[in-house]
Amino acid sequence: MTKVRAGLGRMVISCVCVTPVLWAQSSTGATGANSPDSNRSNVVASNADRGNTTAPPGVPAHDNSYVIGVDDVLTVNVWKEAEISRSVPVRSDGKISLPLVGELQATGLTPVKLEQDIADRLKNYISEPEVTVIVQQINSQKFNVMGQVAKPGSYSLASATTVLDAIAVAGGFRDFAKRKSTYVLRQNSDGTQTRLPFNYKEVIKGQNLSQNIRLQPHDTIVVP
């Protein structure tokens, strides 16, 4: 009997010790589900979902000074409206088309102004629409290369394109090109043209580098 009582005593003590541990683990789990850290995680996840509606990686942020032109490709994002968000080209009439918005003038506007115009149209269907417009491809600004180059033609003007860059894009000089007599024709606001000389042999020697000007839209490089 003495041994039986001792065994029962050990069982009671063991149960008393284990029960608080289980209770503490249960309380910790319940607290963690509603803890401030958990709430912060939910907020981060929500913000991440919102971020997924922005333009894809590699798309340049819009420039408030850039003026949209014909043939540019625009990325239009409307937050939480995947059916409206899309990439659209600017048509030859200067307009774009979007669901619910319809046709809208784009040329002559900055991306920020176009955002406002799209949002105004969407207010009839969406409460407080958030719109982002990014110029995905700049096709409206071009320069021309004519004469004795491998690939004469019209090319899209990227930022900071110089005369040397343009000649390289056009495939370089042909054998009998007059490299010292190359020049740039630039359109003036009054309709006249300015002729800007470019001596290739001087520039590649590091002389008169000011000739290697940065091109502007509608510049024409002539290689005799």
FIROLUM-308630 format. One line per field, with one value per residue: residue number from 0; z, x, y of N, C-alpha, C, O in turn. Coordinates in nm, 2 decimals. Atoms other than C-alpha are relative to their C-alpha. Last residue first. Layout:
! FIROLUM-308630
nugu NUM  ... $
npz Z  ... $
npx X  ... $
npy Y  ... $
capz Z  ... $
capx X  ... $
capy Y  ... $
cpz Z  ... $
cpx X  ... $
cpy Y  ... $
opz Z  ... $
opx X  ... $
opy Y  ... $
END
This chain:
! FIROLUM-308630
nugu 223  222  221  220  219  218  217  216  215  214  213  212  211  210  209  208  207  206  205  204  203  202  201  200  199  198  197  196  195  194  193  192  191  190  189  188  187  186  185  184  183  182  181  180  179  178  177  176  175  174  173  172  171  170  169  168  167  166  165  164  163  162  161  160  159  158  157  156  155  154  153  152  151  150  149  148  147  146  145  144  143  142  141  140  139  138  137  136  135  134  133  132  131  130  129  128  127  126  125  124  123  122  121  120  119  118  117  116  115  114  113  112  111  110  109  108  107  106  105  104  103  102  101  100  99  98  97  96  95  94  93  92  91  90  89  88  87  86  85  84  83  82  81  80  79  78  77  76  75  74  73  72  71  70  69  68  67  66  65  64  63  62  61  60  59  58  57  56  55  54  53  52  51  50  49  48  47  46  45  44  43  42  41  40  39  38  37  36  35  34  33  32  31  30  29  28  27  26  25  24  23  22  21  20  19  18  17  16  15  14  13  12  11  10  9  8  7  6  5  4  3  2  1  0 $
npz 0.15  0.03  0.14  0.02  0.11  0.06  0.14  0.09  -0.04  0.10  -0.03  -0.07  -0.03  0.12  0.00  -0.04  0.03  0.03  -0.12  -0.05  -0.05  -0.13  -0.11  -0.03  -0.07  0.06  -0.08  0.06  -0.10  0.04  -0.04  -0.04  0.06  0.13  0.10  -0.03  -0.10  0.02  -0.12  0.03  -0.06  -0.07  -0.06  0.04  -0.05  -0.14  -0.03  -0.07  0.06  0.03  0.11  0.14  0.03  0.06  0.14  0.02  -0.03  0.11  0.11  -0.03  0.01  0.14  0.07  0.13  0.00  -0.07  -0.14  -0.07  -0.12  -0.12  -0.11  -0.04  -0.01  -0.02  0.04  -0.12  0.01  0.08  0.14  0.05  0.14  0.08  0.09  0.02  0.07  0.15  0.07  0.12  0.01  0.14  0.03  0.14  0.03  0.13  -0.01  0.07  -0.02  -0.11  -0.11  -0.02  0.02  -0.13  -0.08  0.07  0.01  -0.13  -0.01  0.10  -0.05  -0.12  0.05  0.05  -0.12  -0.07  -0.08  -0.15  -0.06  0.05  -0.07  0.06  -0.08  0.06  0.14  0.03  -0.08  -0.05  -0.12  -0.04  -0.06  -0.11  -0.13  -0.03  0.09  0.14  0.04  0.08  0.12  0.09  0.12  0.01  0.07  0.13  0.10  0.12  -0.03  -0.11  -0.09  -0.12  -0.09  -0.10  -0.14  -0.07  -0.14  0.01  0.08  0.14  0.08  0.07  0.13  0.11  0.00  -0.01  0.10  -0.06  -0.06  0.06  0.12  -0.02  -0.02  0.13  0.06  0.11  0.12  0.08  0.07  0.11  0.11  0.08  0.07  0.11  0.10  0.07  0.08  0.11  0.09  0.06  0.10  0.11  0.09  -0.04  0.00  0.11  0.12  0.00  0.03  0.14  0.09  -0.01  0.07  0.14  0.04  0.00  0.11  0.12  0.03  0.04  0.15  0.07  -0.04  0.07  0.14  0.01  -0.03  0.12  0.11  -0.03  0.02  0.15  0.05  -0.03  0.08  0.14  0.00  0.00 $
npx -0.02  -0.13  -0.03  -0.15  -0.04  -0.13  0.00  0.10  0.13  0.11  0.11  0.12  0.07  0.07  0.13  0.11  0.13  0.00  0.02  -0.14  -0.06  0.06  -0.05  -0.14  -0.02  -0.12  -0.06  -0.10  -0.10  -0.09  -0.14  -0.09  -0.13  0.01  0.06  0.14  0.02  0.12  0.09  0.10  0.13  0.07  0.13  0.10  -0.03  0.02  -0.08  0.07  -0.04  -0.14  -0.04  -0.02  -0.13  -0.09  0.03  0.13  -0.02  -0.07  0.09  0.09  -0.07  -0.02  -0.08  -0.06  -0.15  -0.06  -0.01  -0.10  0.05  -0.02  0.05  0.14  0.06  0.15  0.05  -0.01  -0.10  -0.12  0.00  -0.14  -0.02  -0.10  -0.09  -0.11  0.04  -0.01  0.00  -0.09  -0.08  -0.03  -0.15  -0.03  -0.14  -0.05  -0.14  -0.09  -0.13  -0.02  -0.09  0.01  0.14  0.08  0.03  0.09  0.13  0.07  0.05  0.12  0.11  0.05  0.08  0.12  0.08  0.06  -0.10  0.01  0.00  -0.11  -0.13  -0.12  -0.05  -0.12  0.03  -0.05  0.07  0.13  0.00  0.13  -0.01  0.09  -0.04  0.08  -0.04  0.03  0.06  -0.07  0.08  -0.09  -0.06  -0.14  -0.02  0.06  -0.08  0.08  0.11  -0.01  0.11  0.03  0.10  0.05  0.02  0.07  -0.05  -0.08  0.06  0.01  0.03  0.12  0.01  -0.03  0.10  -0.06  0.04  0.10  -0.05  0.07  -0.06  -0.14  -0.10  -0.06  -0.08  0.08  0.00  -0.12  0.02  0.10  -0.07  -0.08  0.09  0.05  -0.10  -0.01  0.12  -0.02  -0.09  0.07  0.08  -0.09  -0.03  -0.10  0.05  0.09  -0.08  -0.04  0.11  0.05  -0.10  0.02  0.12  -0.02  -0.09  0.08  0.09  -0.08  -0.03  0.11  0.01  -0.11  0.00  0.11  -0.03  -0.10  0.07  0.08  -0.09  -0.06  0.11  0.01  -0.12  0.02  0.11  -0.05  -0.08  0.08 $
npy 0.00  0.05  0.02  0.01  0.08  -0.03  -0.04  0.06  -0.03  -0.02  0.09  -0.05  0.12  0.03  -0.07  0.09  -0.07  -0.14  -0.07  -0.03  0.13  0.05  -0.08  0.03  0.13  0.06  0.10  0.09  0.02  0.10  -0.04  0.10  0.01  0.07  -0.09  -0.02  -0.11  -0.09  -0.01  -0.10  0.03  -0.11  0.03  -0.10  -0.14  0.00  -0.11  -0.11  -0.12  -0.01  0.08  -0.06  -0.06  0.10  0.01  0.06  0.14  0.06  0.02  0.11  0.13  0.02  -0.10  0.05  -0.02  -0.11  0.03  -0.08  -0.05  0.08  -0.07  0.02  -0.13  0.02  0.14  0.09  0.11  0.00  0.00  0.01  0.06  -0.07  0.07  -0.09  -0.12  0.02  -0.13  -0.01  0.12  0.02  0.00  0.01  -0.03  0.03  -0.03  0.08  -0.05  -0.10  0.05  0.14  0.04  -0.03  0.12  0.09  -0.08  0.01  0.14  0.01  -0.08  0.07  0.11  -0.06  -0.04  0.11  0.07  0.00  -0.14  -0.08  0.03  -0.07  -0.11  -0.07  -0.03  -0.14  -0.10  0.03  0.08  0.05  0.14  0.05  -0.05  -0.12  -0.11  0.01  -0.13  -0.09  -0.05  -0.08  0.06  -0.02  -0.13  0.01  0.07  0.01  0.10  0.08  -0.05  0.09  -0.06  0.10  -0.03  0.11  0.03  0.13  0.11  -0.02  0.12  -0.02  0.06  -0.09  -0.10  -0.13  -0.10  -0.08  -0.12  -0.11  -0.05  -0.05  0.10  0.04  -0.10  -0.06  0.09  -0.02  -0.13  0.03  0.07  -0.09  -0.08  0.08  0.02  -0.12  -0.01  0.09  -0.06  -0.11  0.07  0.04  -0.11  -0.09  -0.13  -0.02  -0.02  -0.14  -0.09  0.02  -0.07  -0.14  -0.03  0.02  -0.11  -0.13  0.00  -0.02  -0.14  -0.09  -0.01  -0.07  -0.14  -0.07  -0.01  -0.11  -0.13  -0.03  -0.05  -0.13  -0.10  -0.01  -0.08  -0.14  -0.04  -0.02  -0.12  -0.12 $
capz -9.82  -9.47  -9.36  -9.00  -8.97  -8.64  -8.60  -8.22  -8.07  -8.09  -7.84  -8.01  -8.11  -8.25  -7.90  -7.91  -8.11  -8.10  -7.92  -8.22  -8.28  -8.29  -8.55  -8.79  -8.77  -8.86  -8.78  -8.90  -8.77  -9.03  -8.89  -9.06  -9.08  -8.98  -8.71  -8.43  -8.58  -8.74  -8.71  -9.00  -8.88  -9.08  -9.22  -9.42  -9.26  -9.30  -9.67  -9.73  -9.99  -9.80  -9.63  -9.29  -8.98  -8.94  -8.88  -8.51  -8.52  -8.70  -8.44  -8.15  -8.30  -8.35  -7.99  -7.83  -7.46  -7.43  -7.70  -8.03  -8.24  -8.58  -8.94  -9.23  -9.38  -9.30  -9.42  -9.42  -9.72  -9.73  -9.47  -9.10  -8.95  -8.59  -8.40  -8.11  -8.14  -8.06  -7.69  -7.54  -7.19  -7.12  -6.78  -6.67  -6.32  -6.21  -5.87  -5.90  -5.62  -5.64  -5.98  -6.25  -6.31  -6.15  -6.44  -6.68  -6.43  -6.35  -6.72  -6.75  -6.43  -6.55  -6.88  -6.71  -6.52  -6.83  -7.00  -7.27  -7.63  -7.77  -7.54  -7.64  -7.50  -7.66  -7.43  -7.06  -6.95  -7.12  -7.27  -7.61  -7.69  -7.91  -8.11  -8.45  -8.55  -8.25  -7.92  -7.83  -7.53  -7.25  -7.00  -6.68  -6.74  -6.67  -6.39  -6.19  -5.83  -5.90  -6.25  -6.44  -6.79  -6.97  -7.27  -7.61  -7.81  -8.18  -8.18  -7.90  -7.53  -7.39  -7.13  -6.85  -6.57  -6.66  -6.61  -6.43  -6.67  -6.72  -6.63  -6.37  -6.45  -6.40  -6.07  -5.99  -5.79  -5.54  -5.41  -5.33  -5.15  -4.95  -4.83  -4.74  -4.54  -4.36  -4.27  -4.14  -3.92  -3.77  -3.70  -3.53  -3.32  -3.19  -3.27  -3.38  -3.14  -2.84  -2.92  -2.96  -2.64  -2.44  -2.57  -2.48  -2.13  -2.07  -2.18  -1.94  -1.66  -1.70  -1.70  -1.34  -1.18  -1.38  -1.27  -0.90  -0.92  -1.09  -0.82  -0.54  -0.70  -0.71  -0.34  -0.25  -0.43  -0.27  0.08  0.00 $
capx 2.83  2.71  2.41  2.28  1.92  1.78  1.41  1.42  1.75  2.09  2.37  2.66  2.99  3.12  3.21  3.48  3.70  3.99  3.99  4.14  3.80  3.65  3.90  3.85  3.47  3.45  3.10  2.95  2.62  2.38  2.09  1.75  1.46  1.10  1.08  1.13  1.46  1.51  1.86  2.07  2.38  2.70  2.96  3.24  3.54  3.40  3.35  3.21  3.39  3.41  3.07  3.05  2.90  2.61  2.33  2.35  2.72  2.65  2.39  2.62  2.89  2.64  2.53  2.24  2.19  1.84  1.71  1.60  1.42  1.58  1.50  1.70  2.05  2.19  2.55  2.63  2.71  2.40  2.13  2.08  1.75  1.65  1.34  1.11  0.77  0.89  0.96  0.87  0.72  0.60  0.45  0.09  -0.03  -0.39  -0.56  -0.94  -1.13  -1.45  -1.47  -1.74  -1.81  -1.48  -1.31  -1.32  -1.16  -0.89  -0.80  -0.77  -0.55  -0.32  -0.29  -0.17  0.09  0.21  0.26  0.02  0.07  -0.04  -0.27  -0.63  -0.88  -1.09  -1.31  -1.25  -1.46  -1.21  -0.91  -0.84  -0.55  -0.55  -0.29  -0.46  -0.17  -0.24  -0.06  0.01  -0.15  0.00  -0.26  -0.46  -0.84  -0.90  -0.65  -0.84  -0.70  -0.49  -0.53  -0.20  -0.15  0.17  0.22  0.38  0.48  0.37  0.24  0.38  0.37  0.54  0.81  0.84  0.68  0.91  0.75  0.94  1.12  0.99  1.26  1.06  0.69  0.46  0.26  -0.02  0.21  0.28  -0.08  -0.02  0.30  0.12  -0.13  0.15  0.32  0.00  -0.06  0.30  0.24  -0.06  0.14  0.41  0.14  0.02  -0.31  -0.20  0.10  -0.14  -0.32  0.00  0.15  -0.17  -0.16  0.21  0.15  -0.15  0.06  0.34  0.09  -0.05  0.28  0.38  0.04  0.02  0.36  0.28  -0.04  0.15  0.42  0.17  -0.01  0.32  0.39  0.04  0.09  0.43  0.28  0.00 $
capy 6.40  6.29  6.49  6.46  6.58  6.71  6.64  6.61  6.74  6.59  6.64  6.81  6.65  6.98  7.09  6.82  7.06  6.81  6.47  6.28  6.12  6.47  6.61  6.32  6.35  6.72  6.83  7.15  7.29  7.43  7.62  7.59  7.83  7.77  8.04  7.78  7.67  7.33  7.19  7.06  6.87  6.86  6.62  6.78  6.62  6.27  6.30  5.95  5.74  5.41  5.43  5.58  5.41  5.17  5.44  5.38  5.46  5.78  5.87  5.81  6.02  6.31  6.28  6.10  6.22  6.08  5.85  5.98  5.72  5.68  5.79  5.66  5.60  5.26  5.22  5.60  5.82  6.04  6.10  6.04  6.15  6.22  6.12  6.21  6.04  5.69  5.72  5.38  5.31  5.66  5.62  5.71  5.64  5.66  5.64  5.65  5.82  5.62  5.44  5.47  5.84  5.92  5.74  6.03  6.27  6.00  5.98  6.36  6.38  6.10  6.28  6.59  6.39  6.22  6.56  6.66  6.77  6.43  6.23  6.32  6.06  5.80  5.59  5.62  5.32  5.09  5.28  5.44  5.67  5.98  6.18  6.13  5.90  5.68  5.69  5.33  5.17  4.95  4.83  4.90  4.90  4.53  4.53  4.79  4.77  5.09  5.22  5.17  5.32  5.23  5.45  5.38  5.69  5.67  6.03  6.26  6.30  6.61  6.54  6.79  6.58  6.29  5.95  5.68  5.45  5.10  4.86  4.67  4.65  4.95  4.96  4.72  4.49  4.77  4.75  4.38  4.48  4.74  4.48  4.24  4.51  4.59  4.23  4.20  4.50  4.34  4.02  4.23  4.41  4.08  3.92  3.58  3.59  3.63  3.31  3.11  3.25  3.16  2.80  2.76  2.90  2.67  2.37  2.47  2.53  2.18  1.99  2.06  1.98  1.66  1.54  1.62  1.41  1.12  1.12  1.10  0.81  0.61  0.69  0.57  0.24  0.18  0.24  0.00 $
cpz -0.05  -0.15  -0.02  -0.15  -0.02  -0.11  -0.05  -0.13  -0.10  0.06  -0.09  0.04  0.09  0.02  -0.12  0.01  0.04  -0.03  -0.02  0.13  0.05  0.05  0.14  0.11  0.04  0.08  -0.07  0.10  -0.05  0.09  -0.04  0.04  0.05  -0.08  -0.14  -0.10  0.01  0.11  -0.04  0.11  -0.04  0.05  0.07  0.05  -0.02  0.06  0.15  0.04  0.07  -0.05  -0.04  -0.10  -0.14  -0.03  -0.07  -0.14  -0.01  0.03  -0.12  -0.12  0.02  -0.02  -0.15  -0.06  -0.13  -0.02  0.07  0.15  0.08  0.12  0.13  0.12  0.04  0.02  0.00  -0.04  0.14  0.01  -0.06  -0.15  -0.03  -0.13  -0.06  -0.08  -0.03  -0.08  -0.14  -0.06  -0.12  -0.01  -0.15  -0.02  -0.15  -0.01  -0.13  0.01  -0.07  0.02  0.10  0.12  0.03  -0.02  0.12  0.08  -0.07  0.00  0.13  0.01  -0.09  0.06  0.11  -0.05  -0.04  0.12  0.06  0.06  0.15  0.06  -0.04  0.09  -0.07  0.07  -0.06  -0.14  -0.03  0.09  0.04  0.12  0.03  0.05  0.12  0.14  0.02  -0.08  -0.15  -0.03  -0.08  -0.12  -0.06  -0.12  -0.02  -0.07  -0.14  -0.11  -0.12  0.03  0.12  0.08  0.11  0.09  0.08  0.15  0.05  0.13  0.00  -0.07  -0.14  -0.08  -0.06  -0.14  -0.11  -0.01  0.04  -0.09  0.07  0.07  -0.07  -0.14  0.01  0.03  -0.13  -0.07  -0.12  -0.13  -0.10  -0.08  -0.11  -0.12  -0.09  -0.08  -0.12  -0.11  -0.08  -0.10  -0.13  -0.10  -0.07  -0.11  -0.12  -0.09  0.04  -0.01  -0.12  -0.12  0.00  -0.03  -0.14  -0.10  0.01  -0.08  -0.15  -0.05  -0.01  -0.12  -0.12  -0.02  -0.04  -0.15  -0.07  0.03  -0.07  -0.14  -0.02  0.02  -0.12  -0.11  0.02  -0.04  -0.15  -0.05  0.02  -0.09  -0.14  0.00 $
cpx 0.08  0.02  0.14  0.02  0.15  0.03  0.13  0.00  -0.10  -0.13  -0.12  -0.10  -0.12  -0.09  -0.08  -0.14  -0.12  -0.14  0.01  -0.01  0.14  0.06  -0.06  0.05  0.14  0.04  0.11  0.05  0.11  0.12  0.09  0.13  0.08  0.13  0.00  -0.07  -0.15  -0.01  -0.11  -0.10  -0.09  -0.14  -0.06  -0.14  -0.11  0.03  -0.01  0.10  -0.07  0.03  0.14  0.02  0.01  0.13  0.10  -0.03  -0.13  0.02  0.07  -0.09  -0.09  0.07  0.02  0.08  0.06  0.15  0.07  0.00  0.11  -0.06  0.01  -0.03  -0.15  -0.06  -0.15  -0.06  0.02  0.08  0.14  -0.01  0.15  0.02  0.10  0.11  0.12  -0.03  0.02  -0.02  0.10  0.10  0.02  0.15  0.03  0.14  0.07  0.15  0.10  0.15  0.01  0.07  -0.03  -0.15  -0.08  -0.05  -0.10  -0.14  -0.08  -0.06  -0.13  -0.13  -0.06  -0.10  -0.13  -0.09  -0.07  0.12  -0.02  -0.01  0.11  0.12  0.12  0.03  0.12  -0.04  0.03  -0.05  -0.15  0.02  -0.14  0.04  -0.08  0.03  -0.08  0.04  -0.02  -0.08  0.09  -0.08  0.10  0.06  0.15  0.01  -0.06  0.08  -0.10  -0.13  0.00  -0.11  -0.04  -0.09  -0.04  -0.01  -0.09  0.06  0.10  -0.06  -0.02  -0.03  -0.14  -0.02  0.01  -0.11  0.07  -0.03  -0.11  0.04  -0.07  0.06  0.14  0.11  0.07  0.08  -0.07  0.00  0.12  -0.03  -0.10  0.06  0.07  -0.10  -0.05  0.10  0.00  -0.12  0.03  0.09  -0.08  -0.08  0.09  0.03  0.10  -0.05  -0.09  0.08  0.04  -0.11  -0.05  0.09  -0.02  -0.13  0.02  0.08  -0.08  -0.09  0.08  0.03  -0.11  -0.02  0.11  -0.01  -0.11  0.04  0.10  -0.07  -0.08  0.08  0.04  -0.11  -0.01  0.11  -0.02  -0.10  0.06  0.09 $
cpy -0.11  0.00  -0.04  -0.03  0.00  -0.10  0.06  0.07  -0.06  0.04  0.04  -0.11  0.03  -0.12  -0.03  0.07  -0.09  0.05  0.15  0.09  0.02  -0.12  -0.06  0.09  -0.03  -0.13  -0.07  -0.10  -0.10  -0.01  -0.12  0.05  -0.11  -0.01  -0.07  0.09  0.02  0.10  0.10  0.00  0.12  -0.04  0.12  -0.04  0.10  0.13  0.03  0.11  0.12  0.15  0.04  -0.10  0.05  0.06  -0.10  -0.03  -0.08  -0.15  -0.06  -0.03  -0.12  -0.14  -0.04  0.11  -0.06  0.00  0.12  -0.03  0.07  0.07  -0.09  0.09  -0.02  0.14  -0.01  -0.14  -0.07  -0.12  -0.01  -0.02  0.00  -0.07  0.09  -0.08  0.09  0.13  -0.02  0.14  0.00  -0.12  -0.02  0.01  -0.02  0.04  -0.05  0.05  -0.09  0.03  0.12  -0.05  -0.15  -0.03  0.02  -0.12  -0.08  0.08  -0.02  -0.14  -0.02  0.07  -0.09  -0.11  0.06  0.03  -0.13  -0.07  0.00  0.14  0.09  -0.02  0.06  0.13  0.06  0.04  0.14  0.10  -0.04  -0.09  -0.05  -0.14  -0.05  0.06  0.13  0.12  0.00  0.13  0.08  0.04  0.09  -0.08  0.02  0.13  0.00  -0.06  -0.01  -0.09  -0.10  0.07  -0.10  0.07  -0.12  0.03  -0.12  -0.03  -0.11  -0.13  0.03  -0.13  0.02  -0.06  0.11  0.11  0.14  0.12  0.08  0.13  0.11  0.04  0.05  -0.11  -0.06  0.11  0.06  -0.08  0.03  0.13  -0.03  -0.07  0.10  0.08  -0.08  0.00  0.13  0.01  -0.08  0.07  0.11  -0.07  -0.04  0.11  0.11  0.14  0.03  0.03  0.14  0.10  -0.01  0.07  0.15  0.05  0.00  0.11  0.12  0.00  0.02  0.14  0.10  0.02  0.07  0.15  0.08  0.02  0.11  0.13  0.04  0.06  0.14  0.10  0.02  0.09  0.15  0.06  0.03  0.12 $
opz -0.17  -0.22  0.03  -0.20  -0.04  -0.11  -0.16  -0.14  -0.20  0.17  -0.11  -0.03  0.20  -0.05  -0.12  0.01  -0.05  -0.09  0.07  0.19  0.12  0.17  0.24  0.19  0.15  0.19  -0.17  0.22  -0.07  0.11  -0.01  -0.02  0.14  -0.17  -0.23  -0.12  -0.07  0.23  -0.08  0.14  -0.02  0.00  0.12  0.00  0.04  0.17  0.19  0.07  0.01  -0.02  0.01  -0.08  -0.22  -0.09  -0.20  -0.18  -0.07  -0.07  -0.19  -0.15  -0.05  -0.11  -0.19  -0.09  -0.12  -0.02  0.00  0.22  0.09  0.13  0.12  0.16  0.00  0.13  -0.08  -0.14  0.19  0.01  0.00  -0.19  0.01  -0.14  -0.06  -0.04  -0.12  -0.20  -0.19  -0.08  -0.10  0.03  -0.21  0.03  -0.20  0.03  -0.16  0.01  -0.01  0.05  0.07  0.18  0.05  0.08  0.18  0.08  -0.03  0.05  0.13  0.00  -0.04  0.09  0.10  -0.03  0.03  0.14  0.07  0.00  0.20  0.07  0.04  0.21  -0.11  0.11  -0.02  -0.16  -0.02  0.18  0.01  0.13  0.04  -0.02  0.23  0.18  -0.01  -0.02  -0.22  -0.03  -0.03  -0.19  -0.03  -0.14  -0.12  -0.20  -0.23  -0.20  -0.10  0.03  0.10  0.12  0.08  0.17  0.03  0.21  0.02  0.15  -0.01  -0.01  -0.18  -0.17  0.01  -0.24  -0.15  -0.11  0.16  -0.16  0.02  0.19  -0.15  -0.24  -0.04  0.13  -0.16  -0.17  -0.23  -0.23  -0.21  -0.20  -0.23  -0.22  -0.21  -0.21  -0.23  -0.22  -0.20  -0.22  -0.24  -0.21  -0.20  -0.23  -0.23  -0.21  0.08  -0.12  -0.20  -0.18  -0.08  -0.13  -0.21  -0.16  -0.09  -0.18  -0.22  -0.12  -0.12  -0.21  -0.19  -0.12  -0.14  -0.20  -0.10  -0.05  -0.15  -0.19  -0.08  -0.07  -0.19  -0.14  -0.05  -0.13  -0.20  -0.10  -0.07  -0.18  -0.17  -0.07 $
opx 0.10  -0.02  0.23  -0.03  0.20  -0.02  0.13  0.00  -0.06  -0.16  -0.15  -0.10  -0.13  -0.19  -0.20  -0.24  -0.21  -0.22  0.03  0.09  0.19  0.08  0.01  0.14  0.17  0.09  0.09  0.05  0.08  0.19  0.05  0.18  0.04  0.14  -0.04  -0.19  -0.23  -0.01  -0.09  -0.16  -0.06  -0.19  0.01  -0.24  -0.12  -0.01  -0.10  0.22  -0.08  0.14  0.20  0.07  -0.08  0.21  0.11  -0.10  -0.13  0.01  0.01  -0.12  -0.08  0.04  -0.04  0.03  0.18  0.21  0.13  -0.10  0.22  -0.07  -0.02  0.05  -0.21  -0.11  -0.21  -0.13  0.13  0.03  0.23  -0.07  0.22  -0.02  0.08  0.16  0.12  0.00  0.14  -0.13  0.21  0.21  -0.04  0.21  -0.01  0.19  0.08  0.17  0.19  0.22  0.03  0.03  -0.14  -0.22  -0.14  -0.17  -0.22  -0.23  -0.19  -0.18  -0.24  -0.23  -0.17  -0.22  -0.23  -0.19  -0.19  0.19  -0.01  -0.12  0.19  0.11  0.21  -0.05  0.24  -0.08  -0.05  0.02  -0.24  0.11  -0.23  0.11  -0.07  -0.04  -0.04  0.08  0.07  -0.20  0.17  -0.14  0.11  0.03  0.19  0.00  0.01  0.12  -0.20  -0.24  -0.03  -0.09  -0.08  -0.05  -0.12  0.09  -0.21  0.12  0.22  -0.07  -0.08  0.06  -0.24  -0.02  -0.08  -0.18  0.09  0.06  -0.23  0.04  -0.02  0.03  0.16  0.17  0.05  0.03  -0.06  0.06  0.10  -0.05  -0.06  0.07  0.03  -0.10  -0.03  0.07  -0.03  -0.10  0.04  0.04  -0.09  -0.06  0.08  -0.01  0.07  -0.07  -0.05  0.06  -0.01  -0.12  -0.04  0.05  -0.07  -0.12  0.01  0.03  -0.11  -0.08  0.07  -0.01  -0.10  0.01  0.09  -0.03  -0.08  0.05  0.07  -0.08  -0.05  0.07  0.00  -0.09  0.02  0.09  -0.04  -0.07  0.07  0.05 $
opy -0.12  -0.09  0.03  -0.13  0.11  -0.21  0.11  0.19  -0.10  0.01  0.15  -0.21  -0.01  -0.14  0.00  0.00  -0.11  -0.01  0.23  0.12  -0.07  -0.14  -0.06  0.04  -0.07  -0.12  -0.13  -0.08  -0.21  0.09  -0.24  0.15  -0.18  -0.08  0.00  0.09  -0.02  0.07  0.21  -0.10  0.24  -0.14  0.20  0.02  0.20  0.17  0.11  0.09  0.23  0.20  0.14  -0.21  0.04  -0.02  -0.10  -0.13  -0.19  -0.23  -0.15  -0.14  -0.22  -0.21  -0.14  0.22  -0.11  -0.10  0.21  0.00  0.02  0.19  -0.21  0.17  -0.12  0.17  -0.08  -0.15  -0.07  -0.23  0.04  -0.12  0.09  -0.19  0.21  -0.18  0.17  0.13  -0.05  0.19  -0.04  -0.11  -0.10  0.10  -0.12  0.14  -0.17  0.17  -0.16  -0.06  0.23  -0.15  -0.19  -0.04  -0.07  -0.15  -0.08  0.03  -0.07  -0.15  -0.03  0.00  -0.13  -0.10  0.03  -0.03  -0.13  -0.15  0.11  0.20  0.14  0.00  -0.01  0.20  0.03  0.15  0.23  0.15  0.04  -0.17  0.04  -0.21  0.01  0.15  0.24  0.23  -0.01  0.13  0.17  -0.04  0.21  -0.19  0.08  0.13  0.00  0.01  -0.07  -0.04  -0.22  0.19  -0.21  0.16  -0.20  0.06  -0.13  -0.14  -0.09  -0.23  0.13  -0.16  0.00  0.02  0.18  0.11  0.17  0.17  0.08  0.14  0.18  -0.03  0.16  -0.11  -0.17  0.17  0.01  -0.04  0.08  0.12  -0.02  -0.01  0.12  0.07  -0.04  0.05  0.13  0.00  -0.03  0.10  0.10  -0.05  0.01  0.10  0.22  0.19  0.11  0.14  0.22  0.16  0.09  0.17  0.21  0.11  0.10  0.20  0.18  0.08  0.12  0.20  0.16  0.12  0.19  0.23  0.16  0.13  0.21  0.21  0.14  0.18  0.23  0.18  0.13  0.20  0.23  0.15  0.14  0.22 $
END
